Amino acid sequence: MYEITYDYTDEGGYESRDITEIFKGTWTELQAYIRAMRRTGCYNIAANAVDGT
């Protein structure tokens, strides 16, 4: 399980900062997810492994 923190700007210029979400999956799946996030306007993406218990 990974905690992802990122910033986001949509096509209209609306910005959100320090958004946090939890991703459940493997490291490989996380890499694909982050690539998809970048394509949709996310940036400053940081992912950290967290204990899922």
TISE-257224 format. One record per residue: x, y, z of N, C-alpha, C, CB in turn; residue number from 1; residue in one letter. Coordinates in steps of 0.2 Angstrom, whole numbers, always signed. Glycine has a CB too. Layout:
BEGIN
{{X,Y,Z},{X,Y,Z},{X,Y,Z},{X,Y,Z},NUM,'a'}
...
END
This chain:
BEGIN
{{+4,-6,+0},{+0,+0,+0},{+5,+6,+0},{-5,+0,+6},1,'m'}
{{+2,+11,-4},{+6,+17,-5},{+2,+23,-3},{+10,+18,-12},2,'y'}
{{+5,+28,+0},{+2,+35,+1},{+5,+39,-5},{+3,+38,+8},3,'e'}
{{+0,+42,-9},{+2,+47,-14},{+0,+54,-13},{-1,+44,-21},4,'i'}
{{+5,+58,-13},{+4,+65,-12},{+5,+69,-19},{+8,+68,-6},5,'t'}
{{+1,+73,-21},{+2,+77,-27},{-1,+83,-28},{+0,+72,-33},6,'y'}
{{+0,+87,-33},{-3,+93,-35},{-7,+92,-41},{+2,+99,-35},7,'d'}
{{-12,+96,-43},{-16,+95,-49},{-18,+101,-52},{-22,+90,-47},8,'y'}
{{-18,+102,-58},{-21,+108,-62},{-25,+105,-67},{-15,+113,-64},9,'t'}
{{-31,+107,-68},{-35,+105,-73},{-35,+110,-79},{-43,+105,-71},10,'d'}
{{-38,+108,-85},{-37,+112,-91},{-40,+119,-90},{-41,+108,-96},11,'e'}
{{-44,+121,-85},{-46,+127,-84},{-42,+131,-80},{-53,+127,-81},12,'g'}
{{-36,+128,-77},{-32,+132,-73},{-33,+131,-66},{-32,+139,-75},13,'g'}
{{-38,+128,-64},{-39,+127,-57},{-34,+122,-54},{-46,+123,-56},14,'y'}
{{-31,+125,-48},{-26,+121,-45},{-28,+118,-38},{-20,+126,-44},15,'e'}
{{-26,+112,-36},{-26,+109,-30},{-19,+107,-28},{-31,+103,-30},16,'s'}
{{-17,+108,-22},{-11,+106,-19},{-11,+101,-13},{-7,+112,-17},17,'r'}
{{-6,+97,-13},{-5,+93,-7},{-11,+88,-6},{-4,+96,-1},18,'d'}
{{-14,+85,-12},{-19,+80,-12},{-16,+74,-10},{-22,+80,-19},19,'i'}
{{-19,+70,-5},{-16,+64,-3},{-22,+58,-4},{-15,+64,+4},20,'t'}
{{-19,+53,-7},{-23,+47,-8},{-19,+40,-6},{-26,+47,-15},21,'e'}
{{-23,+35,-5},{-20,+29,-4},{-21,+24,-10},{-23,+25,+2},22,'i'}
{{-15,+21,-12},{-15,+16,-18},{-14,+10,-15},{-10,+19,-23},23,'f'}
{{-18,+5,-17},{-17,-2,-15},{-15,-6,-21},{-23,-5,-11},24,'k'}
{{-9,-9,-21},{-7,-12,-27},{+1,-13,-27},{-8,-9,-34},25,'g'}
{{+4,-16,-32},{+11,-18,-32},{+15,-11,-34},{+12,-24,-37},26,'t'}
{{+21,-12,-34},{+26,-6,-36},{+25,-5,-43},{+33,-8,-34},27,'w'}
{{+24,-11,-47},{+23,-10,-54},{+17,-7,-56},{+24,-17,-58},28,'t'}
{{+12,-9,-53},{+5,-5,-54},{+5,+2,-52},{+0,-9,-50},29,'e'}
{{+9,+3,-46},{+9,+10,-44},{+13,+15,-50},{+13,+11,-38},30,'l'}
{{+18,+12,-53},{+22,+16,-58},{+17,+17,-64},{+28,+12,-61},31,'q'}
{{+13,+12,-66},{+8,+14,-71},{+3,+19,-69},{+4,+7,-73},32,'a'}
{{+1,+19,-63},{-4,+23,-60},{-2,+30,-60},{-7,+21,-53},33,'y'}
{{+5,+31,-58},{+8,+38,-58},{+9,+40,-65},{+15,+37,-55},34,'i'}
{{+10,+36,-70},{+11,+39,-77},{+4,+41,-79},{+13,+33,-82},35,'r'}
{{-1,+38,-78},{-8,+40,-79},{-10,+46,-76},{-13,+34,-78},36,'a'}
{{-8,+47,-70},{-9,+53,-66},{-6,+59,-70},{-6,+53,-59},37,'m'}
{{+0,+58,-72},{+4,+64,-75},{+0,+66,-82},{+11,+62,-77},38,'r'}
{{-3,+61,-85},{-6,+63,-91},{-12,+67,-90},{-8,+56,-95},39,'r'}
{{-15,+66,-84},{-21,+70,-83},{-20,+76,-79},{-26,+65,-79},40,'t'}
{{-14,+79,-78},{-13,+85,-75},{-10,+85,-68},{-19,+89,-75},41,'g'}
{{-8,+79,-66},{-5,+79,-59},{+2,+80,-59},{-7,+72,-55},42,'c'}
{{+5,+83,-54},{+13,+84,-54},{+15,+84,-47},{+14,+91,-58},43,'y'}
{{+22,+85,-46},{+25,+85,-39},{+22,+79,-36},{+23,+91,-35},44,'n'}
{{+22,+73,-39},{+20,+67,-36},{+25,+63,-32},{+17,+62,-42},45,'i'}
{{+23,+62,-26},{+27,+58,-21},{+23,+52,-19},{+30,+62,-16},46,'a'}
{{+27,+46,-19},{+23,+40,-16},{+28,+37,-11},{+22,+35,-22},47,'a'}
{{+25,+35,-5},{+28,+32,+0},{+24,+26,+2},{+29,+37,+6},48,'n'}
{{+28,+20,+4},{+25,+14,+6},{+23,+15,+13},{+30,+8,+6},49,'a'}
{{+17,+13,+15},{+14,+13,+21},{+11,+7,+23},{+8,+18,+21},50,'v'}
{{+11,+6,+30},{+9,-1,+33},{+1,-1,+32},{+11,-1,+40},51,'d'}
{{-1,-7,+29},{-8,-7,+28},{-12,-11,+34},{-9,-11,+22},52,'g'}
{{-9,-11,+39},{-13,-15,+45},{-17,-10,+49},{-8,-18,+49},53,'t'}
END
